[in-house]
Amino acid sequence: MTEDTTPPTDRRTDTTTSRLSRRRVLATTGLAGATALAGCGGLFGGGDDNQEGDDGDDDEADPDVVGYAREGRGLPGGTPVSEMPELSGQLTVYSGRGEFLIGTLMDFFREEYPDFDLQIRYGGAADLANQIRTEGQASPADVFFTVNAGILGLLANDDRLQSMPDDVLGLGREGYQDPDGTWIGTSGRVRTIPYNTDELSEGDLPDDIMALPEQDALQNNIGWAPTYGSNQGFVTVMRLIEGEEATREWLRGMLDLGVQEYSDEFRVAQAVADGEILAGLTNHYYVVRVLDGRPDAPLDMTFTENDAGSFFNVAGAGVVDSSDSPDMAANFIRHLLSAEAQDYFARSATFEYPMIPEVDPIDRLPGFDELNPPDLDFAEFARADINETITLMEEEGVL
């Protein structure tokens, strides 16, 4: 990742009262997995999710790291590729997920199926979605794959995705797919509060995200990446749950707290580990990626409960409506939910949450059932208008 040479922005103007609460903790050492990756973004407007992992560690594609059975470790549960319908012929995927994150998995599929001509066009999620719109029925895209469920929702709203078979949709976790079956979540991430363990303990941070601006101990010592898509998605969830006025008040409170601005959430996690700030707001895997490269860093993360601060979002894929090969496209998405692919997402590159119950996240993360996401219809989030969130953040001086 290119070093950020721009100093964080200090927007402090005031102080408020403190409020402490309990926490659940992630241990900070011994994380196994691939080379540390960084960056994400582009959930909506502000970032570009094709930049995720853009920390200069672009992995060389190595199909042997997919499918642990090859290494004598055995596969987790779920349906292995060997039990899925074969892939053959040509398929074009528009991917908002970077090649450095999924290239190895794609090469694994190519190796498994010599008659499968997999063409992948990488780019920003919003750009690729707009390209599909512009290309209309002449689009060569068969599958749209992205970390951005919101962009999938936008294409679904435009009727540019088509329903997939129930046996594909049934592989994923209930509730993380479009109600009309036009896309399905393939991996997930949860919002967290990373904190510096040299200075704070879990009890120093609230389990209510709405109480965060009240933490005097974090005055001028907390960071976020407001232009980042994941952060904007988080604010969107707050707007849906708490309402517009409460969200405006929360944003004003964060500015009054002197929140420091960073260009992306990996940098936020790094700043916390470096002691530059005491805490931040990020997706979980940025903390894991920092710790993967720096196991002794004084960094941990905690989770709020049943609110926007604990929102669980997903990457996902859908079949483009103009595809000439909808069955193969759906079969390809089925492979993204195979035991090998889900294990790959969990351990080999992204440290995400797998979306089939048979595969666990890495040991240092809470299990899926231990998370406390808000009671929000995910489809409502996926189809929410991000422009309303961006306008609100602009009006409050955050953007």
ABEGO torsion letter per residue (X at the ends): XBBBABBBBBABABBBBBBBBBBBBBBABGBBEBBBBBEBEGABAABBAAABGBAGABBBBBAAABGAAAAGAEBBBEBBAAABBBBBEBBBBBBABBAAAAAAAAAAAAAABAABBBBBBBEBAAAAAAAAAAAEAABABABBBBABAAAAAAAAAAGABBBBBAAAAAABBBGBBBAAGABBBABBBBBBBBBBAAABBAAABBABAAAAAABAAABGABBBBAABAAAAAAAAAAAAAAEAAAAAAAAAAAAAAGBBBBABAAAAAAAAAAGABABBBBBAAAAAAAAAABAABBBBBBBBBGBAAABBBBBBBBBBAABABAAAAAAAAAAAABAAAAAAAAAAAAGBBBABAABBBBAABBBAAABBBBBBBAAAAAABBAAAAAAAAAAAGAX
